[in-house]
Amino acid sequence: QVQLVESGGGLVQSGDSLRLSCVLSGRSLSSHAVGWFRQTPGKEREFVSAIVGSASRTYYAVSVKGRFQISRENAGNTMFLQMNTLKPEDSAVYYCAAARLWGDRPAVEHTDVRFWDYWGQGTQVTVSS
């Protein structure tokens, strides 16, 4: 049984910072890739950031590069998304995700939602002008 729970969302102003956290229960994050997606009404879930591969390489969407930072604490089964210089365009429900690093993997890249095995319930981030 693997579960992910996000927290840290809220209402902030443009230029503010916010840190999201996600806790995994059931298995260690050391055996999983981890990532963050976001979704706004009427749109599909959008890739934000991820840590993938045996070398734990970090990836970011162009829209958040230089402003957001992803991190992982395997021992505590916790992942984070530090969001700086927030913009109204960043407003969305943010979801953390995890993917197994063993067994049969889907033939898609980490930017595709089908890559990921587990999802959190989402946390709302709203950035006012």
N, C-alpha and C positions, 0 to 999 in steps of 0.2 A: 504494500500500500504506500504510494507516493503522493504527497500533497504539497502544494505550493500556496503560500498565503502572502499577499502583498500588503504593504502599509506605507504611509507617509504622504499620501496625496492631500490636496487641499486647494484653497483659493489664495493666489498670490498676485502681485502686480508685475507688470513688465519690468525686466531687469533683475527680479528677485531670483533666489536660489531655492532649491528643494531637493531633498534626498529621499528616494524611494528605497524600501528594503523588501526583501522576499526571503521567507524562511521555508526550507524544504524539510519535510519529515518523511521518515521511512528508509531512506538511503542517503549515503554521503554524496555531497556535490562533487567530490573528487572523481567520481565515476560518471559524471554527466557534463555535457556542454550546457551553458546557461545563456539566457538572452532576455531581451526586452522588446516588446512590441507595443504599439498604441493604435487606438481606433477611435474615430469620430463618427457621429451619426451620418448614415448614408454612404460610408466608405468602408472598404475592406481593411482588415487588420494590416498595419504597416510596420515593417522592420525598423527598429531603432538602433539596437546594439547587441553584441554577442561576444562570448568567449568560446572559441571552438578549436578543436584539434588537440593533438598530443602536446603541442608546444604552447597551448593556451593563448593563441593569437587573438587579439582584440579587433573587432570590426565595428564600424559606425556608419549609419546613414549619413549621406552628405548634408542633410538638413540639420544635423545635430553635431557634426564634427567640430571639435574645438570648444564646444559648450557643455557637452555631456561626457561623463566618465563612468564606465562600468567597472565593477570590481567584484571579487568573490573571496569569501572566507570559508574554505572547505571544512575546516575543523568545526566551525559553528554552523555549517549548513546554511549559510546566509549569503545572499548576493545583494548588491546595491547598484543604484543608478543615481549618480550625483548630477543634477541638472542646474546649470548656471546660466545667467543672462537669459532667463526665460522670456519667450515671446508669446503673444496671443495665439499664434499658429501652433504652439506646442500643446494647447489645450486638447485633452483627449482622455480616454480611459487607458491606463497603462497596465499591461499584463506582463508578468514574468513567465518564463518558460524554461524547461529543461529537456534535454535529450540524452538518451543512453549512448554511451560510447562503445558498446559491444553489440554483437548480434547483427541481424539484418537491418541495414540502414536504408532509408528511402533515397531514391536517386534524384534528390533535389538539394539545392544549396541552403545554407542556414537562413537566408533571407526569405525563404518560402515557409509558410506556416506548416506545411506538411512535413518539414524536417523535425519538428518538435513533438515530443511524446507527452509532455505534461504541461498544464497551464494553471496559473493562478486565477483568482476570481476577478481581478482587476481593481484598480484604485483610480479615482477621478482626480485629474489635475486640471485646474482652471486658472488661466492667466488673463487678468484684466488689462485693458489698455492704459 
